[in-house]
Amino acid sequence: MSFLTAATSVLVSVALLAFVAWVKRIGLRENGFPPGPPTLLFLGNVHQLPREYIWRKFTDWSKRYGGIFSLKVANGTMVVISSPRIIRDYMEKRRECTSDRPAMKIVDIVTSGLHPALTSGHMFKIMRRAMQLFLTREMCSKHLPIQNAECAQLLYDIMKRPEGFLHHVERLSVSIILSTTFGIRSPQFEDSITSNFIDVNEQWERIVQPGAAPPLDVIPLLQYLPERYWGQWKSTCEDIRTKQRTLYFALRDMCAKRMKEGRSNGCFLETLIERQEQLNLDYDMIGYLGGGCLEGGSGNVKYFIQTAILLLACHPRVQEKAQREMDEILGQERLPVLDDYERLPYLRAIIAETFRFFTPVPLGLPHCSSTDEMVEGYYVPKGSTIMLNYYGLYRDPDLFDLPDRFIPERYLTSEFGTKPGAETTGLRYDLHFGSGRRICPGIVFAEHEFKPAIMGVLWAFTFGIGNDKTRDPDTPVTHEDFTPGISAGPRPFTCHFRPRSEKHAEIIQAEYSRARPVFSMFEQELTTTE
Ligand code: HEM
């Protein structure tokens, strides 16, 4: 045997041994990683991850393994954080190494990497900069007239067709972001733009749920698997891609046409089209920036307002107390406006408690670590997926008394609603909106929408779910009232609404009439498209 052949066979054997050793470790938790449930070879913890209510499972695990624990997903690592202090220390203080999103093959297949909430690196910086132009506090004050006008329509719609209240809230949330982003509103839930958007968005949210498509990020070869073996996922992706592009790009083109014809109405896409070169955008990015805002700005606000209605309907004493506060401080002669919010401490407590009780994004959106880091004495490798368990954090009995009960009063006695002596480091009023560089850019915009909407509904109506004997009087609302996905809100429920008096009904009618001129500049295309 020549020297060269011997050296080659030694090298091959060493490589083979290393490969076998590597294979034998797939799925197993490495030493020094945050603790977590026992793993299986190859699978890691995949077999223990439920498809539904995954945030509840994470909360059970956080009770057993602590404020930071890890899971193995085949060869990948997922770190779940349920402690506000650790979120602050890792996600906020080391934000430059936690601001990426994990690579998701499905997202790339559908959007070609153009989705502003799911990009990383350079693309993230470009898109985030552009988005911020639209969502500064100053810009948000310019969006207020249309937000107020849409809230007036919400109350009018509930008064006229109370049984459709869930759709009325959904219309409100889509219409506001549609007007401010693309310059066109949605007067009715059944409008074609709204129903197209809701349809494609539901499909989109379903396909990115774990298990809806093969795990391409873990085993890339699965992309060649004939689709009949996995629920037609390829055609579903193609269908979503076509529908997203058709809708977002048509809305963008409509906006460009309006500008060309001198009919601008000040929407976000006008700014992007005008400053396209300076912002380093191409035409498709502009469409997806609008689409990303539409997605981010509609679903969560809708879920939050619907959650508040559900909780207030199931807790009539809280509802009455809030109405008494409004009557005493504001009187009954006019609708409350955003500026009234700071004068209403009990109402503020209701909003804070609604977020604590159930936030629309119970696990936030996943982040990805871009460097190896030590966190709480544990090793978190580069490339780990980081999930922030807001649901578990806000149900932690070490922080909150009776965490499964809806008790707004807890926010009257302590800034963050915590029990005496609890460790509050890292808690902040907007923690449910995310952390670090990826924190939701739409906080102010969202507040300008849900505060007047919830104040308005409370001011205008007495509402309730009737006498439902199946509900426990102390905890009438449980996790089963909510949808089980990554982004979640109330399952459909019945609620009865009655204007609080004739006078209230007259004011609702008058406010709706006053709102109509504000709508007109966002209705330019409606006669031709509807
Ligand atoms: C109650 C309402 C809302 C809630 C609870 C909410 C919550 C969140 C959360 C938890 C994230 C992930 C943050 C992270 O990764 O750490 C997020 C991201 C995002 N939200 Fe919101 N959001 C709301 C309203 C809005 C509105 C009104 C808009 C737009 C006008 C918006 C646009 C976005 C966008 C574009 C992202 C992605 C940001 C990025 O990846 O850089 N959201 N939101």
Boltz pocket constraint, residues with backbone or C-beta under 6 A from the ligand:
constraints:
  - pocket:
      binder: B
      contacts: [[A, 116], [A, 117], [A, 118], [A, 119], [A, 128], [A, 131], [A, 135], [A, 177], [A, 292], [A, 293], [A, 296], [A, 297], [A, 298], [A, 300], [A, 301], [A, 304], [A, 359], [A, 360], [A, 361], [A, 364], [A, 365], [A, 366], [A, 367], [A, 431], [A, 432], [A, 433], [A, 434], [A, 435], [A, 436], [A, 437], [A, 438], [A, 439], [A, 440], [A, 441], [A, 442], [A, 443], [A, 445], [A, 446]]
      max_distance: 6.0
